[in-house]
């Protein structure tokens, strides 16, 4: 909440910078504001921030051939190349993985699409999610950005899955996941394995679903992603009758959700744990 206010104050000061410095500042502040809004469940504001980031990163002052545009891009890459430590002390993570500077403005535009799609998924705004995922894929293909193309395919798979087009979702994942695994693309792997696990669950293939979601934990360094991996593992274990393992997964997810103050996952995991305990007759 404090970060949100600091970023708002910083945005108000951007017009005092030189014109070339303003461009990079707007891209980075909208990026940070988008994620900060999401952490306090201000999802409408988060969507607007990522839309603004995409607009700024697509403007000629950032994407053009001038020396000033190149300087603006360099400033943004300098920031995004600095790793941040994950919430579990496991490793340092790239803010924008698999994206060297040579990929230019398109890489930053794609990062705006990633943030936007993440929030659209959280808020279940499926129509816009489908539109934006296709835009993301077209941009990745046009800029010959293979890691981003893989990301976009995974997002489209999630969209098709929500629409009930399971066969199309499977086709997209069958192409994207081996490529993501080969390039060590953790972010795409985590998202794709979530989708794969859900598909197996829909087909009552609970052991296979559990295996996919357990594997997703290897790539789920971001807190909320890890929570949802643990929730999926718990559900699969419950369906398999492995109650102890299910409760341990729910419990670990609850602990992370409390630490990062994420109300939606707290409620979901608490309900899942309570329902399972009620079935066991643990009424107290």
N, C-alpha and C positions, 0 to 999 in steps of 0.2 A: 504493500500500500504506500509506503514511503517512496519506493522506487518510482511508482506511477506518478507521484507529484513531482519528483525531481526531473523526470523525462518531460513532463508538461512544462516545467519552468525552463528547461533547456530549449525546447521547441520555440518558446516565446522569444528567446535570445538569438535564434538563428539569423533573423534579418540584419543583425548587427555585424555578421561576418562578411568577408568578401564574397563576391558572387560565386567564385569557383568553390570556395569552402562550404558555401550553403548547400550545394548539391549533395555532397557526400554526407553532410550533417543530417539533412532531411532523410536520406535513405537509411542511415544507421539508427536515427532516433525513432523513426516509424517502425523499424525492425524490432528494436528493444521494447518500444511501447506496445507493439502487438502481443509479444509474449508476456509482458507484465500484466496487461489487461486480462489475458487468459487465466493467469494465476489467481486472480481475485474474482473470476467468473463474470467479468465485464465483457461478454462475448461480442456484443454488437460493436463496442468500441474496438475490440481486437480485430474484427473483420475490417472495419474502416481503416485501421492502422496498416494492415497488410495490403489493402487496396491502394492506400496512399504510397506505400513503399514501392509497389509494382509500377505505379504511375511515374514516380520520381526516377526509378531505375530504367524506365523506358523512354524518358525524355532525351532529346538530342544533346542536352548539356551533360548527360551522363553516358549515353550510348554512342555518341558521335565519334568522329575521327580526329577532333581537335586535340591539341595538347592539354587544354583545360579539362576536357572530358576524360582523357587518359589519367590525368592527375586525380580527378575525382574517383575514378575506378580504383586507382592504386590505394587511395586512402581507405576505401571501403574494404578492399582485400586485406590490407594491413590489419584492420580490426578483426575481420572474420577468420584470418589465419591464426589468431591467438587462441589456443585451446582453453576450454573451461573444464574445471574438475566436476565430475559427476557427483550425485548426491550420496553415493555409497562408498567413496574413497577407492573405487576399483581402478580407475584410469583417468587420464586426461582425454577429452573428446574434442574433435574438430567441430567448430561451429557450423562449417559448411563442408561436409566431407566429400572427397573425391573431386574437388573443383579447383584446379590450378588457375592462376591468373590469366593464362593464355586463352581461357574460355570466355573471357571478357564480360560485357554487361549482361549477356544472356544468362550466365551463371547466377548473377544476383537477382535477375528477374525471376528465375526459376525458384530461388530461395523464398521470394515473396509468395509464389504459388504454393510452395510447401506449407508455409505458415497458414496461408488462407485456407487451404484444403483441410489442414488439421482442425482448425476451428469450425469449419463447415461440417466436418464429420462429428465433432463434439456436440454441435447444436442441431444435427440431423436436418440440415438444409440441403436436401438431396438434389433438388433441381439445379441450384447454383453449383453444387459440388460436381455434378456431371458436366456442366458447361465449362467450369474452370479446369477440370481434369483433362478435358480434350484440348483446351487452349495450352495447357502445360505440355501435353504430348507434342502438339504441333511446334511449339517453341523449341523443345528439346531436339526434335528431329531436324528442324531448320538450322539450328546451331551446331548440329552434329555432336551433341553432348550425350554420350551413351549412358553415363551414370544417371543423368536426369531422365533420360528416356525410360530407363528401368523403373525409377521412382514413379513416373507418370503412369506407367502400366499397372503398377501396384494400386495406385489410387483409383484408376479406372476399374480394376478388379473389385475393389471395395464397393464402388458405386454400382456395378453390375450385380454384385451379390445382394445388395439392398433392394434392387429392382426385381430380384427373383431370377435373374439370368445366370444361374449357377454354372451352366456349361461355358458361357463366355468368360465368367470369372476364372474358372479353372484353366481355360486356354491362356488367358493373360498371365496367370501365375506360373503355369508350366513353362512359359518362355522367360518370365522376369526373374524367378527365384534362382535358377541355376546361374544366370548371369550375375545377379547380385552376390551370390556366394563366391563365385570365381573372382570378383573384383574386391571382395572384402567389404561390401557396402552394408554396414551394420544397420543403418537406419531403414533402408529398403527391406532388408532381411526381417527385421522385427515386425514391420507393418505387414509384410507378405505372409509371414508365418502365423500372425494373428488371423488373417483372412483364411489361410489354409486350415487352421485348427477349427474355425467356425464351420467351414464346409464339411469337414469330417464329422463334426458334432451333428450337423443337420442330417447326415446319413447314418447316424447312430454308430459311427466308427470311433468309439470313445478312446480306445487305446491309442489309435493313430492321432486323434485330436490331442491327446495328452502329450504325445511325443513331439508334435509340432510346437505346442505351447511351451513345453519345457525347453526346447531349443531356442525359442524366442527370448527366453530369459538370458541367454548368452549375449544377446544384442540389445537388450532393453535396459540401457543405462539411465535414461531419462525417467524421473520418478513415476509419473502417471502411467507411462508405457509399461513399466515394471509392475505396477499395481494391477493393470488389466491382464498382463500375462499370468500373474499369480491367481487372479480371479478365474481365468479360463482353465488353468491347471486344476484348481479346486473343483470346478464344476465337472470336469471330465472324471476326476477321481471319485466324486460323489456318485456319478452314474455307474462307475465300475464297482461300487460298494467299498471303496478304500476310504472309509470315513476319516480315519486318523490323518491320512495324508491330505485329504480335502480340508479339514479344519486347520492343519498347519499352514497350508497355502493361504487360506482366507485370513488367518491370524497374521501372517507376515505381511500380506497386503494391507491389512488394517493398520499395522504399525507404521508403514510408510505413508499411508493416506493421512494418518494423524499428524505425522511429522511435517508434511507439506501442506496441511490444512486444505484438503481437497474434499469438499462436502459430498459431491455426487458419488465418488468411489467409496467414501466412508459409509454412506447409506446403503449402497449396493452390497458391499461386503458384509456389513452388519446384518442385513436382511438374509443374505445367503447363509451365514453362520447360524443365525437364529432358526431359520427354517430347517436346517439339517439337524440341529440339536433337538428341535421339537419333534421331528420324525423319530428320533432315538428315545423320546420320552423324557428328555432332560428338561422338565417344565420349570425348574428353578433357575 
